[in-house]
Amino acid sequence: MNMTKGLFRPLHAAGLIALSALALTLSTALPTQATGPGARHLSGDTGRKDASAQAVSVSRVFCPRGTAVQSGGYSTTHWDHGRDGTLRHTVLASHPVVDEDGRRGWYASAAHAEVTAHVVCAPSPEED
């Protein structure tokens, strides 16, 4: 009986999930030629897990005045181990956000992981 094969299944699944999350983040958060000249990638502060049982973390990042949100995304770190030994984290939200001053940016939250919001900002046309 091959005992090592069963030991690597959770690691393999976790690796695939992490790789998928990284690909999604890079495909939505990093500037490309399609964003136009002057586009900038900004990252928010890393949200730390709170003390609740859900261990929620939150991150926000805003574009500077005179720029507009082109796209956004998130990255996560520090996966928790569930009681059954599996690695876990859940992205609760990843979406555009507007603050009380009208600045636009990106919001991300996660459970059982630290999260960092990312946004791509490009110069916006001047208003008349």
Salt bridges, closest charged atoms under 4 A:
ASP80 OD1 - LYS49 NZ 2.84
ASP80 OD2 - HIS112 ND1 3.51
ASP99 OD2 - ARG103 NE 2.77
GLU114 OE1 - ARG48 NH1 2.92
GLU114 OE1 - HIS78 NE2 3.51
